[in-house]
Amino acid sequence: MYRTLLVDDEPRGLNTLKKLLLEYCPELRIVAECADADSAREKIELLEPHIVFLDISLPGKSGFDMLAEMEKISFEIIFVTAHNEYTLQAFRYSAVDYLVKPIDEDLLTKAAARAVKRISSRTANENINTLLHNIGRSPSSQDSRLCIPSLKGFQVVELNDIMYFEASGSYTNIYFTNGSNICASKPILEYEELLSDAGFVRIHKSYLVNLMHIREYLRGEGGSVVLNNNMELEVSRRKKELFLSKIKTFYKF
């Protein structure tokens, strides 16, 4: 689902666009509707949409004025307007398309498909860049990078910045050395398989840990590990032997 923001100061136009999207573009999820440029900019910064359907003629500031004020445009733009004299200026903002009211459903679906393709291409390119960075490094290299799909899009991270992974149903919470965390839209099992030779070990059904950030092991039935940030995580009894074997190999003792 692609987060989609609608910006139009005419309620009738907004409702029409919303109905058309719900009927013909089910892959787009409408997260907010705005009637002016300032509220649209606030929602964009808050919700980080993938696609913005933007009316050009708005009260106060135009759609172009809003875009000109933004430092970074990280979403796809589909302009919607009752006028056709803004075409050239619209495409200076690398718009996906320019739809003239009343909106034709065929043109709308084609514009939405182009936007989705461009978003997918950006993600694919980032994955390729990550792959190229990792080529030539040993599988266990902590200098490698990982491209993580998240609820907001994707993020490229250094493996040595990851403290541990925590299972959360079909999602995974990833915790970093700087105290931040993100929710990845993949299950922890995929990361366990992907990073099995990169210095990470599954110590519990809920935890996959970066061995480089383990400071201490505390004995017990399964025991527990203390990370460099003082976080203590349980080692399950079933995973204890694997964990001790991995850590002895990793630290060569």
N, C-alpha and C positions, 0 to 999 in steps of 0.2 A: 504494500500500500504506500502511495506517495502522498506525503502531506501537502495539502493544497490550500492556498489562501485566495479569497475572492475580494476584489476591491472595486466598488461601484457605488456612486452616490444616489443612484436611482433604485429604489426598492423593487420596482417591477423588473428592471434589468437584472438585478441581483437574483431575484427569485427564478427568473427564466433560466439564467446560466446554471444555477444550482440544480434545477430539475433536469436540465439536459445532461449535466455531468453525472448525476445519480443514475440516469437511465442508460447513457451511452458510454460512460467512462468509469466503470465500477472500481478500477484499479486506483483511482484518485480518491483520497479521503479528505474531505473538506474539514479543516481544523478551525477556521475563523472566517468571518465576513466583516468587511470594513467599509465605511462610507466616506472616508477622507484620508489624505496622505499621512498625516501625523499618527493616527491610530493604526494605519497599515504598517508604518515603520516600526511602531512599538510591538505589534504582533509578529512581525518578521524577526525581530531581534529575540523575542521570547520563544517563539514556536519553531524557528528555523525551518520554514517550509521548503519542500523540493521545487514546487511550482507556484507561481503567482499569476493569476489572471488579473490584469491591471487595466482599469479604465484610464484613459489619458486625461479627459476633462473632469477634474474634481474641484470641489469648492476650496478656495484658498490656494493651495499648491496643486500643480498638475502632477500626473504620474511621472513625467520626466523630471520635474523639480525634486520629487522624492528620491528618485534614483540618483540624481546628481549629488544629493547630500550624503549618500551612503558611501562609506569608505570601501566596503567590499560587497559585491553582489554574488552570492554563492547559490543562487537559485535560478531556475529557468523562468523566463518571462514570456507570457502570451498576452499581448495587448488586445484589449477589447474597446471599441469606440464606435460612436455613431457617425464619425467623419473619416474620410480617407486621405486627408491632406498631410497626415503625420507619418506616412509610410517610411520615408527615408530616415527620419529622425529615430523612428522606432527601431530600425535595424542597426542603427549605430550602437544600440545597447545589446546587440547580438540576440535579439528576440527570437524565440522559436517560431512565432507566427504573429499575424496581425489580423484579427477578426473584426469585421464590420457588422454592426447591428442592423437588422435582426440576424442573430447568429444561425448559420446553417449547420445542422447536426453532423453532416459528413465532413465539413471543414473542421469542425470542433474535434471530432474523433481523430482526424489526421494530425491536427496540431498537438493533441494530447499524446499520441503515439510518438511523434517526433521528440517531444519533451522527455518522455520516458527513455527513449533510445539514447538521448544525449546524457541523461543522468547515468544510465547503465554504462555508457562508454567512459565516463569520467572514473567510475569505480573500477572498471576493467583496466584502464590506464594506470591507476594507482597500484593495482595488484601487480601489473607488469613491472612498474618501477621498483616495487618491493622485491620482486623476483630477481631482477637484474642486480640489485644491491647485494642479494644473498648469494648469487652465483659465485663460485670460487672460494667461498668460506666453508670450513668444515661443518658437518651437521651439528656439532656440539658448540659451535661458536656463539657466544653471547653477544657478538657484534651484529648478529642478524636482526632483521626487522620483521614485524608481523603486521599484516593488514587486518584490522578488526572491524567487522560489520557491527554497527551499533544501532540503537533506536533512532539516532539522529542522522545517520549516514554511514561513515566509516572513519577510521582513525589509524594512522600508521605509527607504530611504537617500536622502541628498541627493546629487545628481549631482556637486557640487563636492568631495565627500569621496572620490570614487573616483579612484584613481591610474591603474589599468589593469586590463584583463581578460586572462586567459590561457586558451587553449583546453585542454580536457582531455577528449578524446573527445566524447561527447554532453553533457558537463557543462562548466561554465566556472568557473574560480577568479577571484574578484574581490578586488582588493587596495586597501586604503584608506589615507588619509593618516595615520591613527593607528597604522599598522603591523599592523592586524588584517586578516583575510581570511575569506571564506566561499565555499563551493562551491555554485553555483547549478545547478539541475536543468534548464538550458536550454543549447543549443549557442551558441557565440560568434557564429555567423552571425546569430542572432536579435537579439542586442544590437547588432551592427554596423548592421543595418537600422533598428532602433528609434532609435539615437542618431546616425544619420548627419548630422543637422542640429543636433546639440546639443554640438558641440565635441569629438567623439571621432573618431579615424581609425584604420583598420586598417593597421598598418605591417608586418605579417608574418602568415603563416597562423596563428601562435600568439598574436598580441598585438593588442589594441584599446586605444588609449591616449587618455587625457584630455589634450588639447593644453594646457590650462591649467597642467598640472603638468610640462611639459617645460622643463628648464633649459638644455639644450645639445644641439646636433646635431653629431655627429662624422662627417666625410666618409669615404667608402669606396665599395666597389662598390655597396653599398646604404646603407652607413653604419650608424650607431646613434644612439639618443637616450639622454640622461642625464636622469632624472627628479629632482624636488626631493628625493627620499629617497636620491639617489646610485645608484639602480638603473639599470643600463645594459641597454637592450633593442635587439636587432638590427632593422634596417630591411631588408626583403628587396629585392632588385634590382627585382622586379616592382612593388613598392609605393612605391618611392622617389619617382617623379614625382607620384603622388597625394598622398603625404605632404607634399612641399615645396609643392605647390599649396595644400593645405588650411592649412598653417601660415602661408603668406604672406597668405591671406585672413583667417585668424583674428587675426593680429597686425598686419594692415594695413601691410605694408612692401613 
